[in-house]
Amino acid sequence: MAGLKRLVSIVERLHANQEWVEAKQARLEAEIQAKIEMLKSKIEWLEAKIEANQRRKETKMDSFINGSRERMEVPITSTWCEDPKLTVALNGQADRPIVSTGWSVYDIDPPTSTPKVKSVASRQKQQAAKPESQGGAGWQGSSNVVKQVQQQNKNREQRQQRQKELRKDKELHKRMHQNNPNWEFLAMIREYRDSMEFHPLQESDPVEDHAITVCVRKRPLNMKEVDRNEPDVISVLSKNHIVVHEPKLSVYLTKFLENQHFIFDYAFDESCSNDLVYKYTAKPLVQTVFKGGVATCFAYGQTGSGKTHTMGGNFLGKTQNFQKGIYAMVGEDIFRYCTSPEYNALNLTVSASFYEIYNGEVFDLLAKRTKLRILEDDKQQVQIMGLTERAVNSVDELLQVIQHGTRTRTSGKTAANASSSRSHAVLQIVVRAPSIKNIHGKFSLIDLAGNETAGDMSSANRQRRLEGAEINKSLLALKECIRALGRKGAHLPFRGSKLTHILRDSFIGVNSKTCMIVMISPSMKSCEYSLNTLRYADHVKEHRSIYKQ
């Protein structure tokens, strides 16, 4: 009995479902029929609109024909036609048809001879000679329209020709650089450079005197970057103007360049030697030392951008020629000043110390990396306890000190460079006079550690990440100190890091001058790092970074 009831309920549900399906089908059919009717009405409306447009065109054509007939010189009299090739167009009067040819429109009375039909060219010439009151202006307006149409056609042909040439150049560049995935950026950079004028720094340019000198040096592409076919994205337009061609990709996946301009005191391109860089950066500071002041020269930039090359000298394989670096050039000028007639009577002596700042600690590079303590005396002068200071009497002895300290400097492998300097190396050259207890002058040359982002440390161990954090902390403190030095009377936050704490006298000295040499890499892979480096240097000097063309 229960099974029968369940069967009855199932049958009832099936009937209900069938009724629902039939109702839904009927509703869909009604909707489809309504849409069909709507489409029919739209089609009728479109046909009516097309017919109205056709009538409007016919009306315009009739008005044009009537206007042309009014300008005719031949009188309209008859329907007589001698030439069977002429076509007849009605003018609205059934008993007076108009005879029209390819040259003119006229009606003819039964004449004694065939009327003379004037050509369009002769009629236009005659109408143009008539005064405006007689219809000459109408024909002049028609000729202006023809001229505009011809000019538009000419412009279109020129535009098509330019596009054809651009496509041809693009295909040529593509064939020339088939294995280079960045050939489009390379072509855009070359096109930009072809449109600009270059005025690089020359030996004859004067040396400007600044309390804070900020300059930029661009190194050439190395062999690895050349093998990877990386384009050069840095252009040095003049002695103080540099442009970074930043590759971009739009939302439509179109490649384009964003040219960012920077202005500094000096800009050195890849052809400039260490001698030229020294002439405009560290050489003017040597005289400050002999005037009783403190001179400081920083080398700042990304890992592998050429800081050690500039400060220490050229590399011959894995060996470094220290005689071609700023260290040796400063030593030569210091000893030359000591033996000059102006300062020879003072019997000045020269001594050198070499130490590094690694992870917030100071280590003596001339004493097997002995850890040193930083204290302040009763006169609030910073003293490095136990620092080795060697007397040097010639440039060769100074180079021996530099070579000994460079061998013991801390370096490590990072994602940006296989042999990266992980510490700030400080070479201090002190000039003393026997009759004076205090120093006569001091020159500090600092090869800063490479600035890197957290992305460079992603694959490194914990030690490398701590090193990077300490490096960025000290570089930030250094930037703020130099900026405050440029604003006389501002607070100097020299306690922000060990580096600025040790170099306190370089910031608060009355007769102190500072020079920062910013190194940048020209490859497209390093474009972001180069921009960060240039922005850092721009904040140091607070130059106007964006140059409006």
C-alpha positions in Angstrom: 0.0 0.0 0.0 2.8 2.4 0.9 4.6 1.5 -2.4 1.5 2.3 -4.3 1.2 5.7 -2.6 4.9 6.5 -3.5 4.2 5.5 -7.1 1.2 7.8 -7.2 3.2 10.7 -5.8 6.0 10.1 -8.4 3.4 10.1 -11.2 2.0 13.3 -9.9 5.4 15.0 -9.7 6.1 13.8 -13.3 2.9 15.4 -14.5 3.7 18.6 -12.6 7.2 18.7 -14.1 5.7 18.1 -17.6 3.3 20.9 -17.1 6.1 23.2 -16.0 8.2 22.2 -19.0 5.3 22.9 -21.4 4.6 26.3 -19.7 8.3 27.2 -20.0 8.4 26.2 -23.6 5.3 28.3 -24.4 6.9 31.2 -22.6 10.1 30.8 -24.6 8.2 30.6 -27.9 6.3 33.8 -27.0 9.6 35.6 -26.2 11.2 34.3 -29.5 8.1 35.5 -31.4 8.3 38.9 -29.7 12.0 39.3 -30.6 11.2 38.3 -34.2 8.5 41.0 -34.4 10.9 43.5 -32.9 13.6 42.6 -35.5 11.0 43.0 -38.3 10.1 46.4 -37.0 13.8 47.4 -36.9 14.3 46.1 -40.5 11.3 48.2 -41.6 12.7 51.2 -39.8 16.1 50.8 -41.5 14.5 50.3 -44.9 12.5 53.5 -44.4 15.7 55.3 -43.3 17.6 54.1 -46.3 14.7 55.2 -48.6 14.7 58.6 -47.0 18.4 59.0 -47.4 18.0 57.9 -51.1 15.3 60.6 -51.6 17.5 63.2 -49.9 20.4 62.4 -52.2 18.1 62.6 -55.3 16.8 66.0 -54.0 20.4 67.2 -53.7 21.2 65.9 -57.2 18.2 67.7 -58.6 19.1 70.9 -56.9 22.7 70.6 -58.2 21.4 70.0 -61.8 19.1 73.0 -61.5 21.9 75.2 -60.2 24.1 74.1 -63.0 21.4 74.9 -65.5 21.1 78.4 -64.2 24.8 79.0 -64.8 24.5 77.9 -68.4 25.0 80.4 -71.3 23.1 78.4 -73.9 19.3 79.2 -73.8 17.0 76.4 -72.9 14.4 76.3 -75.7 13.7 72.8 -77.2 14.1 69.1 -77.0 15.8 68.8 -80.3 18.9 66.6 -80.2 21.2 65.8 -83.0 23.8 63.6 -81.3 22.3 60.1 -80.4 25.0 59.7 -77.7 23.7 62.6 -75.6 21.6 61.6 -72.6 18.4 63.3 -71.6 17.6 64.3 -68.0 14.2 65.7 -67.1 14.1 69.1 -65.3 10.6 68.6 -63.8 8.7 69.7 -66.9 7.4 67.0 -69.1 7.4 69.0 -72.3 10.9 70.5 -71.9 13.6 67.8 -71.4 17.3 68.8 -70.9 20.0 67.5 -73.1 23.2 66.7 -71.1 26.6 65.7 -72.3 29.9 65.0 -70.6 30.8 68.7 -71.0 27.7 70.8 -70.6 23.9 70.9 -70.0 21.5 72.7 -72.3 18.0 72.7 -73.9 17.8 73.4 -77.6 15.2 75.1 -79.8 14.9 73.8 -83.4 18.0 75.7 -84.6 19.3 76.3 -88.0 22.7 74.9 -86.9 24.1 72.8 -84.1 24.7 74.9 -81.0 28.3 75.3 -79.8 29.0 73.6 -76.5 31.6 75.2 -74.3 34.1 73.0 -72.4 34.3 73.0 -68.6 37.9 74.4 -68.6 37.0 77.4 -70.7 33.8 78.1 -68.8 35.7 77.9 -65.4 38.3 80.3 -66.8 35.5 82.7 -67.9 33.6 82.4 -64.7 36.7 83.1 -62.6 37.3 86.3 -64.6 33.7 87.5 -63.8 33.0 89.6 -60.7 31.5 88.0 -57.7 28.1 89.5 -58.4 28.0 87.6 -61.7 28.7 84.1 -60.2 32.6 84.1 -60.2 32.7 83.4 -56.4 30.7 80.2 -56.8 33.2 78.7 -59.2 36.1 79.9 -57.0 34.5 78.0 -54.0 34.3 74.9 -56.2 37.9 75.2 -57.2 39.0 75.6 -53.5 37.2 72.4 -52.6 39.0 70.6 -55.4 42.3 71.9 -54.1 41.5 70.7 -50.6 40.7 67.3 -51.9 43.9 67.2 -53.8 45.9 68.3 -50.8 44.3 65.6 -48.7 45.3 63.0 -51.3 48.8 64.3 -51.3 49.0 64.2 -47.5 47.7 60.7 -47.5 50.3 59.6 -50.1 53.1 61.2 -48.0 51.8 59.5 -44.9 51.7 56.1 -46.6 55.2 56.7 -47.9 56.5 57.5 -44.4 54.8 54.4 -42.9 56.3 52.3 -45.7 59.8 53.7 -44.9 59.3 53.0 -41.2 58.2 49.4 -41.9 61.2 49.0 -44.1 63.6 50.3 -41.4 61.9 48.1 -38.8 62.4 45.1 -41.0 66.0 46.1 -41.6 66.7 46.4 -37.9 65.0 43.1 -37.2 67.2 41.4 -39.8 70.4 43.0 -38.5 69.6 42.0 -34.9 67.8 38.6 -35.4 69.4 37.1 -32.2 68.7 40.2 -30.1 65.4 40.2 -28.2 65.8 43.9 -27.4 66.3 45.1 -31.0 63.2 47.3 -30.8 64.5 49.2 -27.7 67.9 49.4 -29.4 66.4 51.0 -32.5 64.5 53.5 -30.4 67.6 54.5 -28.5 69.6 55.0 -31.7 66.8 57.1 -33.2 66.8 59.3 -30.1 70.5 59.7 -30.1 70.5 60.6 -33.8 68.1 63.4 -33.0 70.3 64.9 -30.2 73.5 66.8 -30.1 76.3 65.6 -27.9 78.7 67.9 -26.1 80.8 65.7 -23.7 83.2 66.9 -21.1 86.5 68.1 -22.6 90.0 68.7 -21.1 89.7 72.4 -21.8 86.5 72.9 -19.8 87.0 74.9 -16.6 87.0 73.3 -13.1 84.2 74.7 -11.0 84.6 75.2 -7.2 81.9 73.6 -5.1 81.6 72.8 -1.4 79.8 69.7 -2.4 80.6 68.2 -5.9 78.3 65.5 -7.2 79.3 63.9 -10.5 78.3 60.8 -12.4 80.5 58.3 -14.3 79.2 55.8 -16.8 81.2 52.7 -17.4 81.3 50.9 -20.7 79.5 47.6 -21.4 81.5 44.6 -20.2 82.0 41.4 -22.1 79.1 39.5 -20.4 76.7 42.3 -21.3 77.9 42.4 -24.9 77.4 38.7 -25.2 73.8 39.0 -23.9 73.2 41.7 -26.6 72.1 44.2 -23.9 71.5 47.8 -25.2 73.2 50.8 -23.7 70.4 52.7 -21.9 72.6 55.7 -20.7 73.3 58.7 -22.8 75.6 61.5 -21.7 74.4 64.6 -23.7 76.7 67.2 -22.2 79.3 67.8 -19.4 76.5 67.8 -16.8 73.4 66.3 -18.4 72.6 62.6 -18.5 69.6 60.7 -19.8 68.4 57.3 -18.9 66.3 55.5 -21.5 64.1 53.4 -19.3 62.4 50.5 -21.3 58.7 50.3 -20.7 55.7 48.2 -21.8 52.3 49.7 -22.2 49.0 48.1 -21.3 48.6 47.3 -25.0 51.9 45.4 -24.9 53.6 48.2 -27.0 57.3 48.8 -26.2 58.3 52.4 -25.6 61.1 54.4 -23.9 60.7 56.8 -20.9 63.6 59.2 -21.1 64.5 60.5 -17.7 66.9 63.5 -17.4 69.3 64.3 -14.6 71.6 67.3 -14.0 74.8 67.1 -12.0 78.0 69.1 -11.6 79.8 66.8 -14.1 78.9 63.8 -16.2 81.6 61.4 -17.5 80.8 59.1 -20.4 82.4 55.7 -21.0 85.4 57.2 -22.9 86.6 59.3 -20.0 89.7 58.0 -18.2 90.6 58.0 -14.5 92.9 61.0 -15.2 90.0 63.1 -16.5 87.7 62.0 -13.6 90.4 62.9 -11.1 91.0 66.4 -12.6 87.4 67.4 -12.0 86.6 65.6 -8.7 89.4 64.9 -6.2 92.2 67.1 -7.5 90.6 70.4 -6.5 90.3 69.0 -2.9 94.0 68.5 -2.5 94.6 72.2 -2.1 91.9 72.2 0.7 94.1 69.8 2.7 97.1 72.2 2.6 94.9 75.1 3.6 94.2 73.3 6.9 90.9 71.7 5.8 89.3 68.3 5.6 88.6 66.8 2.2 86.4 63.8 1.6 85.9 61.8 -1.7 83.2 59.1 -1.9 82.8 56.5 -4.6 79.1 55.3 -4.7 77.2 53.0 -7.0 75.8 49.6 -7.7 77.9 46.5 -7.2 80.0 46.1 -10.4 79.6 49.6 -11.6 83.3 50.5 -11.4 83.9 52.0 -7.9 87.0 50.0 -7.1 88.3 50.6 -10.7 88.0 54.4 -10.2 89.4 54.6 -6.7 92.1 51.8 -6.9 93.0 51.7 -10.6 92.7 49.6 -13.7 92.4 45.8 -13.6 94.7 43.6 -15.6 92.9 40.3 -15.3 92.6 39.7 -11.6 95.5 42.0 -10.7 94.9 45.8 -10.1 97.2 48.5 -11.3 97.0 50.9 -8.4 99.1 53.6 -10.2 96.1 54.5 -12.4 93.6 55.1 -9.6 92.5 58.1 -7.6 94.3 56.8 -4.5 97.7 57.1 -6.3 96.9 60.4 -8.0 95.9 62.0 -4.7 99.2 60.8 -3.2 101.3 62.2 -6.1 99.7 65.6 -5.7 100.1 65.6 -1.9 103.8 64.9 -2.1 104.2 67.4 -4.9 102.6 70.1 -2.6 104.8 69.1 0.3 107.9 69.7 -1.8 106.7 72.9 -3.4 108.4 76.2 -2.3 105.1 77.3 -0.7 105.0 74.4 1.8 108.5 73.1 1.9 109.5 75.3 4.8 106.8 73.7 7.0 108.5 70.3 6.9 105.2 68.5 6.5 104.9 64.7 7.1 102.5 62.3 5.5 100.9 59.2 7.1 98.2 56.8 5.9 95.7 54.5 7.6 93.4 52.0 5.9 90.4 50.4 7.6 87.0 49.1 6.7 83.5 49.4 8.3 81.7 46.0 8.1 78.3 45.3 9.7 78.6 48.3 11.9 82.1 47.4 13.2 85.5 48.9 12.3 88.4 46.6 11.3 92.1 47.6 10.7 93.1 46.4 7.2 96.8 47.0 8.1 96.8 44.8 11.2 95.1 41.6 10.0 91.6 43.0 10.4 91.9 43.8 14.1 88.6 45.0 15.6 88.8 48.7 16.7 86.9 50.8 19.1 85.3 54.2 18.3 85.4 56.7 21.2 85.1 60.5 21.7 87.6 62.5 23.7 86.9 65.4 26.0 86.8 67.8 23.0 84.2 65.6 21.4 86.6 64.5 18.7 86.1 61.0 17.3 89.1 58.8 18.0 89.7 55.3 16.6 91.5 53.4 19.3 94.4 51.2 18.1 94.3 52.2 14.5 97.5 51.6 12.6 98.9 54.7 11.0 102.0 54.3 8.8 104.3 57.1 7.8 104.8 57.3 4.0 107.5 59.2 2.3 106.7 58.5 -1.4 103.9 57.4 -3.7 105.3 53.9 -3.8 105.1 53.5 -0.1 101.5 54.7 -0.2 100.7 52.2 -2.9 102.1 49.4 -0.8 99.8 50.4 2.1 96.8 50.4 -0.3 97.7 47.1 -1.8 98.2 45.5 1.6 94.8 46.7 2.8 92.9 45.8 -0.4 94.0 42.1 -0.1 92.4 41.8 3.4 89.2 43.7 2.6 85.9 41.8 3.0 84.2 40.6 -0.1 81.4 38.1 -0.9 79.3 36.6 -3.6 75.8 38.1 -4.3 73.2 37.8 -6.9 74.4 41.0 -8.5 78.1 40.3 -8.5 80.3 37.3 -8.0 82.9 39.3 -6.1 81.2 42.1 -4.3 82.8 44.5 -1.7 80.7 44.0 1.4 82.3 46.8 3.5 83.1 50.5 3.3 86.9 50.9 2.7 88.3 54.2 4.1 91.8 55.4 3.2 92.9 58.4 5.3 95.9 60.4 4.3 97.0 62.8 7.1 99.3 65.7 6.7 101.1 67.0 9.9 103.5 69.7 10.8 106.1 69.1 13.5 105.4 72.4 15.2 101.7 71.8 15.4 100.1 69.1 17.6 97.0 68.8 15.6 96.9 67.7 12.0 97.5 70.2 9.3 95.0 68.6 6.9 93.3 65.3 6.1 92.1 63.6 3.0 89.6 60.7 3.3 88.9 58.5 0.3 86.0 56.1 0.8 85.1 53.2 -1.5 81.6 52.6 -0.4 80.0 49.1 -0.5 77.6 48.5 -3.4 74.0 49.5 -3.0 71.6 46.6 -3.5 68.0 46.0 -3.1 66.2 43.2 -1.1 65.7 41.4 -4.4 69.5 40.9 -4.7 69.5 39.3 -1.3 66.7 36.9 -2.0 69.0 34.0 -2.9 71.7 34.9 -0.4 72.1 33.5 3.1 71.2 35.3 6.3 74.7 36.9 6.6 74.4 38.6 3.2 71.0 39.9 4.1 72.3 41.4 7.3 75.2 43.0 5.4 72.8 44.5 2.9 70.6 46.0 5.6 73.7 47.6 7.3 75.0 48.9 4.0 71.7 50.6 3.2 71.4 52.0 6.7 74.9 53.7 6.5 74.2 55.0 2.9 71.0 56.6 4.1 72.7 58.3 7.0 75.5 59.4 4.7 73.0 61.0 2.3 71.3 62.9 5.1 74.6 64.2 6.4 75.8 65.5 3.0 72.4 67.1 2.4 72.6 68.8 5.8 76.2 69.9 5.0 74.8 71.7 1.9 72.3 73.5 4.1 74.5 75.6 6.4 73.3 75.6 10.0 71.1 72.5 9.6 71.3 69.6 12.0 73.9 66.9 11.1 72.7 63.4 11.9 76.2 62.0 11.9 75.3 59.4 14.7 73.1 57.5 12.3 75.8 55.1 11.4 79.4 54.2 12.2 80.6 55.6 8.8 79.2 59.1 9.4 80.2 59.0 13.1 83.9 58.4 12.1 83.7 61.0 9.3 82.2 63.6 11.6 85.0 66.1 11.2 84.4 65.9 7.4 80.9 67.3 8.0 81.3 69.8 10.8 84.7 71.2 9.7 84.8 74.9 8.9 87.0 74.4 5.9 85.7 71.1 4.6 84.8 70.0 1.0 83.1 66.9 -0.2 83.0 65.1 -3.6 80.8 62.2 -4.5 81.6 60.2 -7.6 78.5 58.2 -8.6 79.0 55.1 -10.7 76.3 53.7 -13.0 76.1 50.6 -15.2 74.8 51.2 -18.8 73.1 47.8 -19.4 69.4 47.5 -19.7 69.4 44.9 -17.0 70.9 47.4 -14.5 68.5 50.3 -15.6 66.5 50.2 -12.4 69.6 50.2 -10.2 71.1 53.0 -12.2 67.9 55.1 -11.7 68.0 54.4 -8.0 71.6 55.5 -7.8 71.0 58.7 -9.8 68.0 59.5 -7.6 70.1 59.0 -4.5 72.8 61.3 -5.8 70.2 63.8 -6.9 68.8 64.0 -3.3 72.4 64.5 -2.0 72.9 67.7 -4.0 69.2 68.5 -4.3 69.6 69.3 -8.0 66.6 69.7 -10.3 66.5 66.1 -11.6 63.9 66.4 -14.3 65.0 68.5 -17.2 62.1 69.9 -19.2 62.9 69.9 -22.9 
